[in-house]
Amino acid sequence: MEAYYRERATVYDEFYQVGRRKDDLVALGSWLVERARGGMILEVAAGTGYWTEVAAPVAKAITATDYNPETLAIAAQRRLGSHVTLTVADAYRLPKLPGTFDMGMAMLWWSHVQKQRRREFLRHFTSRLAPGALVLMLDQFYIDGVSSPISRKDEWDNFYTVRTLSNGAKYEIIKNYPSDEELIDTFSDVCDDIVVTRLREFWTISARVRR
């Protein structure tokens, strides 16, 4: 999957230009800005920095991480401000970064986390945040006839889809679509005040790291 996003880095933002997503993206931007105001934010899977840029004008500071330097190079071209730091890091092995983070965000990432590693990731991610920190995530849910077709399911019930790049290269990536109940069940291990909402194509979750 890392190779797919590395190769797709220069065209990834075309995702945000799809007309049917416009209303959802406006609503999601407002949702994030309202909650990110004044935050010391740790972001994982920042990718090309689309959501980093949305949060940057209102955040106190952001440390945005991603596994791929190629996608962060795109993020670096945005007007993020000197209070935003871009760092190459594995979401499952985050280093102990300087500062105290009272907010964590991971946008369009949860669908790529294997079901058997969800709790592992969430425990690790929240361990890098302060007690009581706000956690924000958003991702897509499956829409028949709109979402990429599911190519297979593995023994852990992870779903996969095949993506084709403009150069003809094909990549099979993991793409899970959690129910509200699954999200609440997983997050309740380490978080309180869990709120899940759904728009036309996206879901959001907000929660507080348990004190």
MIDREN-965813 format. One record per residue (C-alpha): x, y, z. Coordinates in steps of 0.25 Angstrom, whole numbers, padded with zeros to 4 digits, always signed. Example, Ala and Ser with C-alpha at 12.3 -4.5 7.8 and 13.67 -1.06 7.14 Angstrom:
REM MIDREN-965813
+0049-0018+0031+0055-0004+0029
REM end
This chain:
REM MIDREN-965813
+0000+0000+0000+0012+0009+0003+0016+0008-0011+0003+0011-0017+0002+0024-0009+0016+0028-0013+0014+0026-0027+0000+0033-0026+0006+0045-0018+0006+0055-0029-0009+0053-0033-0015+0049-0020-0022+0062-0018-0031+0059-0030-0039+0051-0020-0043+0064-0014-0048+0070-0027-0059+0059-0030-0072+0067-0031-0081+0058-0022-0071+0060-0010-0072+0075-0010-0083+0077+0000-0077+0067+0009-0063+0073+0009-0069+0087+0012-0076+0081+0024-0064+0073+0028-0055+0085+0027-0064+0092+0037-0065+0081+0046-0049+0080+0047-0047+0095+0048-0057+0096+0060-0050+0085+0067-0035+0088+0064-0036+0103+0069-0024+0105+0078-0020+0091+0077-0006+0085+0079-0008+0074+0068-0001+0061+0065-0006+0056+0051-0003+0042+0046-0004+0038+0031-0004+0053+0027-0002+0049+0012-0001+0061+0003-0006+0070+0015-0020+0074+0010-0025+0072+0024-0013+0078+0031-0015+0091+0022-0030+0091+0027-0026+0091+0042-0013+0100+0041-0020+0113+0041-0027+0111+0055-0017+0101+0061-0006+0105+0071+0004+0095+0065+0003+0083+0057+0013+0071+0055+0008+0064+0043+0014+0050+0040+0014+0041+0029+0021+0028+0024+0024+0033+0010+0034+0045+0008+0028+0046-0006+0014+0050+0000+0020+0060+0010+0028+0066-0001+0014+0070-0007+0010+0075+0007+0022+0084+0008+0018+0092-0004+0005+0096+0003+0004+0109+0011+0004+0102+0025+0012+0112+0033+0024+0111+0042+0016+0105+0053+0014+0092+0045+0025+0082+0045+0025+0070+0035+0032+0057+0039+0034+0044+0033+0029+0033+0042+0022+0020+0043+0008+0021+0049+0010+0008+0056+0024+0012+0062+0023+0027+0065+0035+0033+0071+0034+0041+0084+0032+0054+0078+0035+0068+0085+0023+0075+0091+0010+0071+0098-0001+0068+0088-0016+0071+0093-0021+0066+0080-0019+0055+0070-0024+0053+0056-0024+0043+0045-0032+0046+0032-0035+0035+0022-0026+0025+0029-0035+0016+0038-0040+0009+0025-0026+0004+0022-0023-0001+0036-0024-0016+0037-0036-0021+0046-0026-0029+0054-0017-0017+0057-0028-0006+0060-0026-0007+0075-0011-0008+0074-0011+0005+0065-0021+0012+0074-0014+0009+0087+0000+0013+0081-0006+0026+0075-0013+0030+0088+0000+0027+0096+0006+0039+0089-0005+0048+0093-0008+0055+0106-0019+0049+0115-0032+0056+0111-0027+0059+0097-0037+0060+0086-0036+0049+0075-0042+0052+0061-0043+0043+0050-0051+0042+0037-0052+0033+0025-0062+0027+0015-0073+0017+0016-0077+0007+0005-0087+0012-0005-0092+0002-0015-0088+0006-0030-0080+0017-0025-0069+0011-0017-0057+0003-0023-0062-0011-0024-0057-0021-0014-0047-0030-0020-0046-0040-0008-0047-0043+0007-0036-0049+0015-0037-0058+0027-0038-0046+0036-0050-0040+0028-0041-0029+0023-0046-0024+0009-0037-0021-0002-0039-0013-0015-0031-0012-0028-0026+0002-0032-0020+0005-0046-0011+0017-0047-0011+0026-0060+0002+0018-0064-0006+0005-0064+0001+0000-0051-0009-0008-0042-0009-0009-0027-0017-0016-0018-0020-0008-0005-0027-0011+0008-0040-0003+0009-0049-0006+0021-0063+0000+0024-0066+0000+0039-0079+0001+0044-0083+0011+0055-0083-0001+0065-0069-0006+0061-0064+0008+0063-0070+0010+0076-0065-0003+0081-0051-0001+0077-0050+0013+0082-0056+0010+0095-0044+0002+0099-0036+0015+0101-0046+0027+0099-0058+0033+0105-0068+0043+0099-0069+0036+0086-0078+0042+0075-0079+0036+0061-0086+0044+0050-0089+0040+0035-0090+0049+0023-0093+0045+0009-0080+0038+0007-0072+0040+0019-0072+0037+0034-0066+0044+0045-0062+0041+0059-0058+0049+0071-0054+0044+0085-0046+0047+0097-0034+0039+0101-0037+0033+0115-0031+0040+0127
REM end
